[in-house]
Amino acid sequence: MANESEKAWGRFEDDIEGLAGELKRHFRSGDPENSAELNRSLEQLRQAADAVFKSLAETFREVSDELEKAVRRRADRK
C-alpha cells in the first residue's frame, strides 16, 4: 500500500513540475493573449484546488466525529 502511495505522490510531483515548466514558458512568452488565458486557467485551477481541500477538510471532520463517537460508546460500555 505504501509503495502505491509513493508512486502516486511521485507522479503528482512530476505532473506539478511539468505544469510549473509550462507556466514559466507561457509567462516568459510575453504574449498578452496567452497571459490572459493563463490567468483564467490558473484561477480555475485555484478554484478546483480550493474545492478539493474544502471537501477533504469536511471528510476529515466527519471521520473525526465518527471516531469520537466510537470512542465515547466504547468508554460508556466500560
N, C-alpha and C positions, 0 to 999 in steps of 0.2 A: 504494500500500500504506500509506504513512504517513498519507494522508488518511483511509483507513478506520479506522486505529488511533486517530486523533484523534477521529473521530466516535464510535467505541466508548467511548473514555475520557470524552467529553462526555456521552454517555448515562448512563454509570456515575456520573459526578459528579451529574447531575440526579437520578438514582434515589436516591443517597445523601442528597442534600439533601432530597428528598421524604420519605425514611424518617426523617431527623432531625426534620423538622417534625411528622410523625405521632407519633414518640416523645415529643416535647415536649408535644404536645397530650394524650396519654394520661397522662403523668406529672402534668401540671397538673390533670387532672380530679379527682384525689384519691380516686377510687373504688378501694377495696381489691381488689375482684374484678378490675378492669381492671389494677391493678398486678401482681397475681399472674399473670395471663395474659400480661402484657407481659414479666415476668421470665422466664417459661417460654420465650416466643418468643425473647427475647434470648439465653438460654442455648443454645437450638437453633441460632440464628444463629452464636453464638460457636463451637460445636462444628463446624458446617459450614465456617466460615471456617478453623478450625484444620486440618480435614481437607484443604481445598483447598491451604493453604500447605504442609502436610507433603508433599502429592502433588507440588506444584511444586518443592519443595526436592529431592525424590527425583529428579524428572525432570532438574533441573539437574545433580545429581550424576552421573546416568547419562550425560548429554551430555558433561560434563566428562571422565569416564572414557574415553568413546569418542574424544574429541578428543585426549586424552593418548596413547592407544594409536596413533592415526593419526599423530601427530607422531613417536612413537618408531619406528614402522615406516618412516616416510619417512627419518628420521635414520639408521636402520640400513642403508638401501639406499645411502646415500652413502658 
